[in-house]
């Protein structure tokens, strides 16, 4: 009898442990990991996270969240979200119909600023806010002076706009246009997907984008073009202007019209192909680490390439190369430690966040799973990190959701 009681107590303790353990380990067995990497690279100091199911708080003014195009955490730990009000459905905007069909909701401004408690503390922006407001909101960045940079990935979004924190326009790089894809033209962008400002150098790096397939750098004060490159650091003159064939994912899969300019087509990505000599569209992230290295998400090629700030290629890491359709490397954040030993790589196709060693690209853990419960994802699209190491994520397509994950000490 005593043995039975002891067995039951042990079983209960194991169940309690499984329920309360951090997300990074709780869901790891459910993910299609690269098992060799996980076995070789498992590290006790890898960051672990637990979802906060109560963040953010209910939006004010009877608002409702659309698809999250961009997300950024500033130096004050304010979370800036660039969402897409145009993705809210008639049913979701029931109280805005004439006559109203329900008691919720109203269309929400495109830009929302949250505090770490989940309260909205500022909002502005949306269609017609300025002449060239993006058709499809995408990237957002806030520089050290509090200026807000945004981009769009719609068919005519060929621009990045810089605003003050309260929405006064300061600078525009490019303009709205329906001109054909042209990686050699630096006066226009091509559905830019990512923005990073190097405050000390007064430069803005742009992952360009859903139409083009390059990285371009401009003066962040004047908007003057400075330099750019393609995969493996090739010059702009060598970047192909071919367009992606249908069926490869990309623009249409996030509710946008894919670029149709040009007659030359890129063959769909296939697992096992030799590494592509060009970036595929979209070039979905550009991030600068503390040591000055530049990390670029080549999403449809399932890889991250690493460069100097001048565009010299250094190395590349591949992730989930079996991931087709929308690819595996959507965006990334660096770990909270000073040396930024790890990267948190967002895979919106498989709906995981992989913890990858920055030195060699070895995957040491992951968390997340496809689903609508807290801690799960439907096309997780963006990530940001605050000064405590907590992370915030945003989802697109039908999820239209923000989540917060707390770093476990």
Phi and psi in degrees as a GROMACS rama.xvg file:
@    title "Ramachandran Plot"
@    xaxis  label "Phi"
@    yaxis  label "Psi"
@TYPE xy
-62.069  -36.7853  UNK-2
-63.4385  -37.9569  UNK-3
-65.4936  -42.0224  UNK-4
-63.6628  -42.466  UNK-5
-63.5334  -41.0531  UNK-6
-62.3889  -43.129  UNK-7
-64.7453  -38.8622  UNK-8
-64.9501  -42.0972  UNK-9
-62.566  -42.9655  UNK-10
-60.4533  -43.1916  UNK-11
-63.6326  -40.9299  UNK-12
-64.6719  -40.8165  UNK-13
-63.212  -42.7733  UNK-14
-62.2661  -42.5634  UNK-15
-62.9593  -41.5203  UNK-16
-60.7773  -44.0495  UNK-17
-64.9305  -34.2076  UNK-18
-70.7429  -38.8901  UNK-19
-97.547  -5.76049  UNK-20
-67.8423  152.907  UNK-21
-60.386  154.523  UNK-22
-59.221  -34.3775  UNK-23
-57.8646  -32.1958  UNK-24
-100.594  -30.1656  UNK-25
-62.5361  -34.5587  UNK-26
-108.379  6.43178  UNK-27
-64.089  -33.3538  UNK-28
-73.0115  -15.1245  UNK-29
-86.4413  -12.6352  UNK-30
-92.6536  145.792  UNK-31
-79.5588  71.6904  UNK-32
-70.4498  160.564  UNK-33
-80.8532  95.0827  UNK-34
-63.9596  -34.5945  UNK-35
-63.8746  -42.6716  UNK-36
-64.0889  -42.663  UNK-37
-63.075  -41.707  UNK-38
-66.6829  -38.8464  UNK-39
-79.0747  -29.0824  UNK-40
-112.736  8.37751  UNK-41
-58.5757  131.445  UNK-42
-133.933  134.945  UNK-43
-68.7436  -24.1469  UNK-44
-92.5423  4.41247  UNK-45
-64.2044  139.107  UNK-46
-64.8422  142.687  UNK-47
-124.693  148.709  UNK-48
-135.257  152.226  UNK-49
-129.654  131.938  UNK-50
-69.5113  141.984  UNK-51
-98.637  102.198  UNK-52
-73.7653  -5.41438  UNK-53
-105.392  9.07425  UNK-54
-109.011  139.261  UNK-55
-81.1115  -179.999  UNK-56
-76.8763  166.946  UNK-57
-56.7066  136.541  UNK-58
-66.8936  146.886  UNK-59
-76.5655  173.173  UNK-60
60.4077  24.889  UNK-61
60.9684  30.8905  UNK-62
-80.9185  165.116  UNK-63
-141.811  142.681  UNK-64
-76.6517  135.553  UNK-65
-94.4524  -171.263  UNK-66
-59.5159  138.185  UNK-67
-89.7359  105.513  UNK-68
-76.173  -47.0625  UNK-69
-137.937  157.382  UNK-70
-153.165  136.152  UNK-71
-149.414  141.375  UNK-72
-108.064  122.57  UNK-73
-88.8441  -173.596  UNK-74
-71.7479  -16.0368  UNK-75
-94.8152  9.59094  UNK-76
63.4807  29.0526  UNK-77
-90.5998  138.45  UNK-78
-100.653  114.971  UNK-79
-99.1332  128.291  UNK-80
-123.373  128.763  UNK-81
-107.748  102.616  UNK-82
-107.916  168.27  UNK-83
-109.709  94.1143  UNK-84
-61.2826  -24.7622  UNK-85
-69.0922  -11.1875  UNK-86
-89.3788  -7.77286  UNK-87
-72.2825  134.035  UNK-88
-85.2444  167.466  UNK-89
-58.9613  -39.6059  UNK-90
-66.1289  -41.546  UNK-91
-65.8752  -28.2911  UNK-92
-102.824  40.6625  UNK-93
-57.6711  -39.0037  UNK-94
-74.5481  -12.6194  UNK-95
-91.2139  -5.88961  UNK-96
-78.1053  161.73  UNK-97
-123.468  103.031  UNK-98
-78.1875  163.395  UNK-99
-59.1895  142.8  UNK-100
-106.886  -8.00031  UNK-101
-161.251  176.892  UNK-102
-91.7039  5.10222  UNK-103
-150.166  145.039  UNK-104
-140.406  179.27  UNK-105
-107.601  151.008  UNK-106
-63.6294  141.183  UNK-107
-103.725  143.11  UNK-108
-55.7417  151.351  UNK-109
-65.7151  -35.8864  UNK-110
-109.884  126.106  UNK-111
-126.836  134.803  UNK-112
-113.068  123.363  UNK-113
-110.836  153.642  UNK-114
-92.1548  174.866  UNK-115
-68.0313  -17.0874  UNK-116
-80.6669  -9.68751  UNK-117
97.0165  13.6331  UNK-118
-89.5621  139.918  UNK-119
-77.2624  123.497  UNK-120
-113.812  -10.0805  UNK-121
-161.023  151.958  UNK-122
-155.685  145.399  UNK-123
-170.069  174.488  UNK-124
90.6044  166.246  UNK-125
141.531  176.117  UNK-126
-50.6083  132.127  UNK-127
73.3655  6.55431  UNK-128
-61.7563  -42.8326  UNK-129
-135.411  167.3  UNK-130
-57.1498  -43.939  UNK-131
-102.847  28.7251  UNK-132
-54.6838  137.123  UNK-133
-57.5047  142.717  UNK-134
-67.3162  -40.6484  UNK-135
-129.1  104.42  UNK-136
-60.2088  138.517  UNK-137
-134.535  -87.7008  UNK-138
-88.7785  155.106  UNK-139
-144.558  144.187  UNK-140
-146.218  145.895  UNK-141
-121.65  120.856  UNK-142
-83.9823  -179.74  UNK-143
-65.1912  -22.3035  UNK-144
-88.9206  2.30693  UNK-145
84.3945  7.1231  UNK-146
-75.6573  144.296  UNK-147
-109.077  125.539  UNK-148
-109.236  134.162  UNK-149
-135.707  158.762  UNK-150
-138.356  174.423  UNK-151
-137.218  158.819  UNK-152
-122.907  18.3424  UNK-153
-72.8395  168.864  UNK-154
-58.8129  -30.1432  UNK-155
-106.866  11.3795  UNK-156
-85.3462  101.004  UNK-157
-123.194  31.7011  UNK-158
-145.927  156.693  UNK-159
-123.526  136.273  UNK-160
-120.836  136.098  UNK-161
-105.926  129.268  UNK-162
-123.222  160.908  UNK-163
-70.5843  170.941  UNK-164
-65.0615  -21.2509  UNK-165
-103.588  13.3716  UNK-166
97.0961  15.8517  UNK-167
-86.7515  124.672  UNK-168
-67.7123  139.231  UNK-169
-118.399  -36.8584  UNK-170
-158.707  144.052  UNK-171
-131.362  128.657  UNK-172
-105.033  120.177  UNK-173
81.761  -162.434  UNK-174
-167.368  166.97  UNK-175
-65.1364  139.775  UNK-176
-167.265  155.672  UNK-177
-116.622  20.6667  UNK-178
-65.0054  157.725  UNK-179
-63.8837  160.867  UNK-180
-55.7074  134.414  UNK-181
-155.424  98.4248  UNK-182
-71.0598  -11.5835  UNK-183
-91.6375  -13.5642  UNK-184
-89.4416  114.254  UNK-185
-96.6932  2.17097  UNK-186
-84.7548  -14.3567  UNK-187
-127.405  147.221  UNK-188
-99.0152  179.236  UNK-189
-135.78  77.2881  UNK-190
56.7862  59.8642  UNK-191
-62.1348  132.901  UNK-192
-104.013  -19.0684  UNK-193
-146.337  145.718  UNK-194
-135.785  135.124  UNK-195
-141.122  129.197  UNK-196
-102.496  126.402  UNK-197
-92.5304  96.8942  UNK-198
-62.7578  -41.9362  UNK-199
-66.388  -36.7748  UNK-200
-88.9747  -7.11532  UNK-201
56.6013  48.8216  UNK-202
-131.067  148.63  UNK-203
-119.087  126.431  UNK-204
-97.7195  134.601  UNK-205
-125.539  124.45  UNK-206
-82.8947  109.408  UNK-207
-123.832  98.0182  UNK-208
178.403  -129.653  UNK-209
-89.2714  -20.7008  UNK-210
-103.139  -58.7601  UNK-211
-76.6183  174.677  UNK-212
-144.115  75.4612  UNK-213
-157.771  169.406  UNK-214
-112.735  131.054  UNK-215
-128.119  145.825  UNK-216
-125.314  132.047  UNK-217
-127.832  157.551  UNK-218
-65.6598  126.513  UNK-219
-78.1886  -9.77803  UNK-220
-95.4089  -40.2016  UNK-221
-107.118  -20.6273  UNK-222
82.2747  8.19744  UNK-223
-72.3496  134.76  UNK-224
-66.7307  139.245  UNK-225
-118.579  -45.7628  UNK-226
-169.056  169.698  UNK-227
-167.514  164.073  UNK-228
-159.959  167.002  UNK-229
-112.481  -163.596  UNK-230
-55.9946  144.057  UNK-231
58.8534  16.7263  UNK-232
80.1149  14.8175  UNK-233
-64.0545  148.905  UNK-234
-69.0807  161.916  UNK-235
-56.8705  -32.9229  UNK-236
-63.735  -20.5759  UNK-237
-101.039  4.22908  UNK-238
-84.0799  131.059  UNK-239
-70.4239  146.658  UNK-240
-105.761  17.4646  UNK-241
-65.7801  155.49  UNK-242
-111.539  155.666  UNK-243
-72.6491  138.705  UNK-244
-67.3724  156.228  UNK-245
-65.4403  152.347  UNK-246
92.6422  5.42231  UNK-247
-102.133  7.1155  UNK-248
86.7175  -152.152  UNK-249
91.2581  -139.402  UNK-250
-55.5751  -46.187  UNK-251
-62.9294  -27.5337  UNK-252
-76.4591  -12.4081  UNK-253
-110.561  21.2716  UNK-254
83.8266  17.3074  UNK-255
-112.111  165.643  UNK-256
-85.5787  122.213  UNK-257
-66.7884  152.772  UNK-258
-66.1892  135.201  UNK-259
-113.757  -1.69403  UNK-260
-67.9406  146.785  UNK-261
90.2875  152.667  UNK-262
-105.392  -25.9881  UNK-263
-73.7666  134.889  UNK-264
-114.351  146.887  UNK-265
-92.3285  131.827  UNK-266
-65.5579  144.544  UNK-267
-57.7562  146.779  UNK-268
-62.9541  137.795  UNK-269
-131.876  133.716  UNK-270
-59.6449  136.598  UNK-271
97.8529  -12.0044  UNK-272
-64.4336  155.314  UNK-273
-62.1451  151.476  UNK-274
-54.17  133.517  UNK-275
-67.9842  134.947  UNK-276
-78.5673  -10.1471  UNK-277
-120.634  154.575  UNK-278
-66.1611  145.4  UNK-279
-94.0082  156.044  UNK-280
-81.2079  135.614  UNK-281
-93.9237  147.654  UNK-282
-80.7975  99.3083  UNK-283
-99.3562  -11.1995  UNK-284
-152.319  150.073  UNK-285
-136.412  120.654  UNK-286
-134.599  140.339  UNK-287
-110.16  123.009  UNK-288
-80.0102  169.462  UNK-289
-60.1612  -28.2338  UNK-290
-86.579  6.36606  UNK-291
89.1577  -1.84797  UNK-292
-75.8186  144.981  UNK-293
-107.43  123.56  UNK-294
-108.26  129.758  UNK-295
-123.346  126.796  UNK-296
-88.2794  109.715  UNK-297
-95.4374  83.7954  UNK-298
-61.197  -49.9372  UNK-299
-75.0611  -13.9657  UNK-300
-94.8366  7.15423  UNK-301
54.6798  43.3809  UNK-302
-149.278  161.433  UNK-303
-121.501  126.738  UNK-304
-106.336  145.826  UNK-305
-117.913  134.525  UNK-306
-135.242  163.654  UNK-307
-76.3862  171.167  UNK-308
-66.0677  -19.83  UNK-309
-87.8993  -1.22049  UNK-310
94.5788  12.3195  UNK-311
-78.376  126.951  UNK-312
-71.3487  135.719  UNK-313
-115.39  -47.9046  UNK-314
-167.585  171.998  UNK-315
-143.807  151.575  UNK-316
-123.916  138.499  UNK-317
-106.263  147.187  UNK-318
-139.881  125.335  UNK-319
48.8756  60.1043  UNK-320
-66.8364  -10.4346  UNK-321
-80.5904  -7.91238  UNK-322
-72.226  118.039  UNK-323
-102.693  -159.346  UNK-324
59.5788  -96.8033  UNK-325
-100.999  3.35298  UNK-326
77.1276  176.319  UNK-327
-112.751  -20.5808  UNK-328
-107.081  88.733  UNK-329
-88.1999  -47.2998  UNK-330
-164.853  179.147  UNK-331
-154.788  160.241  UNK-332
-133.297  150.447  UNK-333
-91.2788  150.486  UNK-334
-66.7531  165.546  UNK-335
-75.7573  -19.0769  UNK-336
-69.201  157.233  UNK-337
-59.8288  -39.9228  UNK-338
-81.534  -6.02062  UNK-339
51.792  59.9593  UNK-340
-63.9334  -30.1338  UNK-341
-121.234  158.482  UNK-342
-116.533  140.605  UNK-343
-101.1  106.57  UNK-344
-101.553  123.286  UNK-345
-85.2451  124.272  UNK-346
-114.931  95.6084  UNK-347
-79.2747  -10.485  UNK-348
-79.8472  -47.8369  UNK-349
-89.6432  -11.538  UNK-350
63.1113  49.3994  UNK-351
-129.705  159.264  UNK-352
-114.706  117.72  UNK-353
-94.0652  134.971  UNK-354
-94.6495  114.051  UNK-355
-120.218  135.752  UNK-356
-68.4023  128.712  UNK-357
-71.3644  -26.9945  UNK-358
-69.731  -37.4886  UNK-359
-136.905  2.57547  UNK-360
77.3448  10.7845  UNK-361
-74.1533  132.118  UNK-362
-82.0457  126.572  UNK-363
-110.138  -20.878  UNK-364
-167.975  176.394  UNK-365
-158.705  166.326  UNK-366
-148.365  164.615  UNK-367
100.302  160.514  UNK-368
-164.382  150.417  UNK-369
-62.024  129.717  UNK-370
158.516  176.498  UNK-371
-112.164  3.95251  UNK-372
-76.8382  163.816  UNK-373
-58.1845  131.733  UNK-374
89.5572  -7.90826  UNK-375
-102.238  171.294  UNK-376
-138.381  149.431  UNK-377
-123.009  103.787  UNK-378
51.2331  65.0497  UNK-379
-63.01  128.548  UNK-380
-117.554  -34.0505  UNK-381
-139.722  159.196  UNK-382
-146.679  146.266  UNK-383
-144.947  159.175  UNK-384
-132.348  137.509  UNK-385
-94.2505  -177.22  UNK-386
-69.959  -16.173  UNK-387
-87.6648  -8.51389  UNK-388
92.636  -0.198173  UNK-389
-71.7629  148.034  UNK-390
-117.651  155.688  UNK-391
-129.106  137.746  UNK-392
-126.216  155.258  UNK-393
-132.354  142.165  UNK-394
-118.785  151.793  UNK-395
-112.367  -163.738  UNK-396
54.5525  -119.474  UNK-397
-92.4168  -14.0397  UNK-398
-71.8609  -49.6371  UNK-399
51.0289  58.048  UNK-400
-142.968  146.175  UNK-401
-107.06  146.485  UNK-402
-140.853  154.878  UNK-403
-121.719  138.154  UNK-404
-123.896  127.293  UNK-405
-95.0757  129.973  UNK-406
-65.738  130.998  UNK-407
-92.8225  122.411  UNK-408
